């Protein structure tokens, strides 16, 4: 991992600081930003914030996700949650909200709970309105480590110093945030089990590719927001936050979250001709008709995969000898609308290029259904017969099958993100 260099650009420095983390990174980041304008302060009136933890969209700058992200996987240190522990967690989170505006310029976050957390309540199960199964391998060609930690905290901001300071206030020795004193710490209730980091946004992957050990040159386009070179996700292909919210039962206003860590073989990806990369990412039609532009900017807010392109998957495969990733994913839409809201970001956590795929949906089965479509599993023809892409010349379970040949699933986990009022150590059946 690169150390800190006084000649680095502010963007490069920020990515490295967040990736390294800890008090040293925070100190270096603070020194770099000491003359910068302070981040906007938060609200002392918690009722003014949205009830949904996952309500980020109205606060995003231009609809773009924050540039810097940290995922903290935590284990609860107690047996059964107590009122004092709930007050500790709630106090720490309310401090974050008083310190920083709910926005990219400030801090956005969610706190989610796994099936393992809820399993400790021996005689109480989650209601039928919450569908939160244990994570599992979803295809025959993957064997991911399944995340069984109790809790995950997702911190996100355009400012690396904000993310680092919030983390250290919750689990380190920072005493105040943006002029607001810390009253409680999450480390009094949770142990830190794993830390994952990442970034997304124009120019960041191109800057960070120098730290990817497997790359022989610098193939990532300068303006690309993600490692694989194309703009994703497209706002026009995202469901609304309403669409991914649980509507009924004691957890109404909540959502489920899937987190998947994917390794990306960038070296092999960029050895493919550009036209083939366009086709594998979107569809053969996108490649042949030159619809995309350099990084997808010609497509606007919609990825251009129409229902016709999605339904012509088999014909595309037979004509071109391959199919597109987005083309397959579109077959997981419900009435033409995607069912998962993506909030993923790139990473170099282990020294190689990767993606932390973070999705929100009203039930985990929406994610698994879409993921299986992407994997080429359970593909159906409008006539009702089953499609087996591997029977088509040149295609198998991974080769020429969208981007599957360039990604490997390393980890995955499932979580429930309760509405704000229930976020501190909820029971399976809150009143």
HUCOR-V485461 format. One record per residue. N is the residue number from 1. RES is the residue in one small letter. NEAR is the number of other C-alpha atoms within 12 Angstrom. Layout:
BEGIN
n->N res->RES near->NEAR
n->N res->RES near->NEAR
END
This chain:
BEGIN
n->1 res->x near->19
n->2 res->x near->19
n->3 res->x near->21
n->4 res->x near->26
n->5 res->x near->16
n->6 res->x near->13
n->7 res->x near->11
n->8 res->x near->19
n->9 res->x near->17
n->10 res->x near->25
n->11 res->x near->30
n->12 res->x near->32
n->13 res->x near->34
n->14 res->x near->41
n->15 res->x near->48
n->16 res->x near->41
n->17 res->x near->41
n->18 res->x near->48
n->19 res->x near->39
n->20 res->x near->32
n->21 res->x near->38
n->22 res->x near->28
n->23 res->x near->23
n->24 res->x near->23
n->25 res->x near->28
n->26 res->x near->36
n->27 res->x near->24
n->28 res->x near->28
n->29 res->x near->37
n->30 res->x near->27
n->31 res->x near->19
n->32 res->x near->27
n->33 res->x near->21
n->34 res->x near->14
n->35 res->x near->10
n->36 res->x near->14
n->37 res->x near->15
n->38 res->x near->21
n->39 res->x near->30
n->40 res->x near->26
n->41 res->x near->24
n->42 res->x near->29
n->43 res->x near->23
n->44 res->x near->18
n->45 res->x near->14
n->46 res->x near->22
n->47 res->x near->14
n->48 res->x near->15
n->49 res->x near->26
n->50 res->x near->24
n->51 res->x near->24
n->52 res->x near->33
n->53 res->x near->37
n->54 res->x near->47
n->55 res->x near->31
n->56 res->x near->36
n->57 res->x near->28
n->58 res->x near->19
n->59 res->x near->24
n->60 res->x near->25
n->61 res->x near->20
n->62 res->x near->14
n->63 res->x near->20
n->64 res->x near->32
n->65 res->x near->38
n->66 res->x near->39
n->67 res->x near->44
n->68 res->x near->46
n->69 res->x near->50
n->70 res->x near->49
n->71 res->x near->40
n->72 res->x near->38
n->73 res->x near->32
n->74 res->x near->33
n->75 res->x near->29
n->76 res->x near->33
n->77 res->x near->23
n->78 res->x near->19
n->79 res->x near->18
n->80 res->x near->21
n->81 res->x near->24
n->82 res->x near->18
n->83 res->x near->16
n->84 res->x near->17
n->85 res->x near->26
n->86 res->x near->28
n->87 res->x near->26
n->88 res->x near->27
n->89 res->x near->36
n->90 res->x near->30
n->91 res->x near->26
n->92 res->x near->36
n->93 res->x near->38
n->94 res->x near->37
n->95 res->x near->36
n->96 res->x near->44
n->97 res->x near->37
n->98 res->x near->33
n->99 res->x near->35
n->100 res->x near->37
n->101 res->x near->35
n->102 res->x near->39
n->103 res->x near->36
n->104 res->x near->33
n->105 res->x near->32
n->106 res->x near->40
n->107 res->x near->46
n->108 res->x near->45
n->109 res->x near->42
n->110 res->x near->42
n->111 res->x near->40
n->112 res->x near->44
n->113 res->x near->45
n->114 res->x near->43
n->115 res->x near->35
n->116 res->x near->31
n->117 res->x near->36
n->118 res->x near->35
n->119 res->x near->23
n->120 res->x near->24
n->121 res->x near->19
n->122 res->x near->14
n->123 res->x near->11
n->124 res->x near->14
n->125 res->x near->22
n->126 res->x near->29
n->127 res->x near->20
n->128 res->x near->17
n->129 res->x near->25
n->130 res->x near->35
n->131 res->x near->31
n->132 res->x near->38
n->133 res->x near->29
n->134 res->x near->28
n->135 res->x near->30
n->136 res->x near->26
n->137 res->x near->24
n->138 res->x near->29
n->139 res->x near->23
n->140 res->x near->15
n->141 res->x near->20
n->142 res->x near->23
n->143 res->x near->17
n->144 res->x near->23
n->145 res->x near->20
n->146 res->x near->25
n->147 res->x near->32
n->148 res->x near->30
n->149 res->x near->34
n->150 res->x near->37
n->151 res->x near->43
n->152 res->x near->42
n->153 res->x near->45
n->154 res->x near->39
n->155 res->x near->49
n->156 res->x near->45
n->157 res->x near->43
n->158 res->x near->37
n->159 res->x near->41
n->160 res->x near->45
n->161 res->x near->51
n->162 res->x near->46
n->163 res->x near->49
n->164 res->x near->44
n->165 res->x near->43
n->166 res->x near->50
n->167 res->x near->44
n->168 res->x near->34
n->169 res->x near->34
n->170 res->x near->40
n->171 res->x near->32
n->172 res->x near->25
n->173 res->x near->24
n->174 res->x near->26
n->175 res->x near->22
n->176 res->x near->26
n->177 res->x near->37
n->178 res->x near->29
n->179 res->x near->19
n->180 res->x near->24
n->181 res->x near->23
n->182 res->x near->33
n->183 res->x near->24
n->184 res->x near->30
n->185 res->x near->33
n->186 res->x near->41
n->187 res->x near->26
n->188 res->x near->26
n->189 res->x near->32
n->190 res->x near->32
n->191 res->x near->24
n->192 res->x near->27
n->193 res->x near->22
n->194 res->x near->22
n->195 res->x near->30
n->196 res->x near->36
n->197 res->x near->43
n->198 res->x near->50
n->199 res->x near->49
n->200 res->x near->44
n->201 res->x near->36
n->202 res->x near->30
n->203 res->x near->27
n->204 res->x near->37
n->205 res->x near->41
n->206 res->x near->34
n->207 res->x near->33
n->208 res->x near->44
n->209 res->x near->35
n->210 res->x near->25
n->211 res->x near->29
n->212 res->x near->32
n->213 res->x near->21
n->214 res->x near->24
n->215 res->x near->25
n->216 res->x near->17
n->217 res->x near->18
n->218 res->x near->23
n->219 res->x near->29
n->220 res->x near->34
n->221 res->x near->28
n->222 res->x near->23
n->223 res->x near->25
n->224 res->x near->29
n->225 res->x near->35
n->226 res->x near->39
n->227 res->x near->48
n->228 res->x near->44
n->229 res->x near->36
n->230 res->x near->37
n->231 res->x near->36
n->232 res->x near->39
n->233 res->x near->39
n->234 res->x near->30
n->235 res->x near->25
n->236 res->x near->22
n->237 res->x near->30
n->238 res->x near->31
n->239 res->x near->29
n->240 res->x near->24
n->241 res->x near->31
n->242 res->x near->24
n->243 res->x near->26
n->244 res->x near->35
n->245 res->x near->36
n->246 res->x near->33
n->247 res->x near->22
n->248 res->x near->15
n->249 res->x near->20
n->250 res->x near->23
n->251 res->x near->35
n->252 res->x near->31
n->253 res->x near->33
n->254 res->x near->43
n->255 res->x near->45
n->256 res->x near->48
n->257 res->x near->50
n->258 res->x near->44
n->259 res->x near->44
n->260 res->x near->41
n->261 res->x near->36
n->262 res->x near->35
n->263 res->x near->34
n->264 res->x near->34
n->265 res->x near->29
n->266 res->x near->37
n->267 res->x near->26
n->268 res->x near->21
n->269 res->x near->32
n->270 res->x near->28
n->271 res->x near->20
n->272 res->x near->22
n->273 res->x near->14
n->274 res->x near->26
n->275 res->x near->27
n->276 res->x near->30
n->277 res->x near->38
n->278 res->x near->39
n->279 res->x near->37
n->280 res->x near->42
n->281 res->x near->43
n->282 res->x near->47
n->283 res->x near->47
n->284 res->x near->41
n->285 res->x near->34
n->286 res->x near->34
n->287 res->x near->29
n->288 res->x near->20
n->289 res->x near->16
n->290 res->x near->24
n->291 res->x near->25
n->292 res->x near->33
n->293 res->x near->23
n->294 res->x near->24
n->295 res->x near->33
n->296 res->x near->32
n->297 res->x near->24
n->298 res->x near->19
n->299 res->x near->25
n->300 res->x near->19
n->301 res->x near->20
n->302 res->x near->25
n->303 res->x near->37
n->304 res->x near->34
n->305 res->x near->38
n->306 res->x near->26
n->307 res->x near->24
n->308 res->x near->20
n->309 res->x near->28
n->310 res->x near->36
n->311 res->x near->28
n->312 res->x near->29
n->313 res->x near->43
n->314 res->x near->36
n->315 res->x near->22
n->316 res->x near->33
n->317 res->x near->37
n->318 res->x near->21
n->319 res->x near->19
n->320 res->x near->28
n->321 res->x near->28
n->322 res->x near->43
n->323 res->x near->50
n->324 res->x near->48
n->325 res->x near->43
n->326 res->x near->44
n->327 res->x near->43
n->328 res->x near->48
n->329 res->x near->46
n->330 res->x near->40
n->331 res->x near->38
n->332 res->x near->35
n->333 res->x near->30
n->334 res->x near->20
n->335 res->x near->11
n->336 res->x near->20
n->337 res->x near->26
n->338 res->x near->38
n->339 res->x near->36
n->340 res->x near->41
n->341 res->x near->41
n->342 res->x near->35
n->343 res->x near->44
n->344 res->x near->39
n->345 res->x near->44
n->346 res->x near->45
n->347 res->x near->43
n->348 res->x near->40
n->349 res->x near->34
n->350 res->x near->25
n->351 res->x near->24
n->352 res->x near->28
n->353 res->x near->40
n->354 res->x near->40
n->355 res->x near->40
n->356 res->x near->40
n->357 res->x near->41
n->358 res->x near->36
n->359 res->x near->41
n->360 res->x near->44
n->361 res->x near->43
n->362 res->x near->39
n->363 res->x near->35
n->364 res->x near->38
n->365 res->x near->29
n->366 res->x near->33
n->367 res->x near->40
n->368 res->x near->37
n->369 res->x near->29
n->370 res->x near->34
n->371 res->x near->35
n->372 res->x near->28
n->373 res->x near->34
n->374 res->x near->39
n->375 res->x near->42
n->376 res->x near->45
n->377 res->x near->29
n->378 res->x near->25
n->379 res->x near->32
n->380 res->x near->23
n->381 res->x near->18
n->382 res->x near->16
n->383 res->x near->9
n->384 res->x near->9
n->385 res->x near->11
n->386 res->x near->16
n->387 res->x near->24
n->388 res->x near->24
n->389 res->x near->36
n->390 res->x near->25
n->391 res->x near->18
n->392 res->x near->24
n->393 res->x near->20
n->394 res->x near->19
n->395 res->x near->28
n->396 res->x near->24
n->397 res->x near->28
n->398 res->x near->29
n->399 res->x near->27
n->400 res->x near->36
n->401 res->x near->46
n->402 res->x near->39
n->403 res->x near->40
n->404 res->x near->36
n->405 res->x near->33
n->406 res->x near->31
n->407 res->x near->34
n->408 res->x near->30
n->409 res->x near->33
n->410 res->x near->26
n->411 res->x near->30
n->412 res->x near->34
n->413 res->x near->42
n->414 res->x near->43
n->415 res->x near->44
n->416 res->x near->53
n->417 res->x near->47
n->418 res->x near->39
n->419 res->x near->32
n->420 res->x near->34
n->421 res->x near->30
n->422 res->x near->31
n->423 res->x near->38
n->424 res->x near->36
n->425 res->x near->43
n->426 res->x near->39
n->427 res->x near->31
n->428 res->x near->35
n->429 res->x near->22
n->430 res->x near->20
n->431 res->x near->12
END
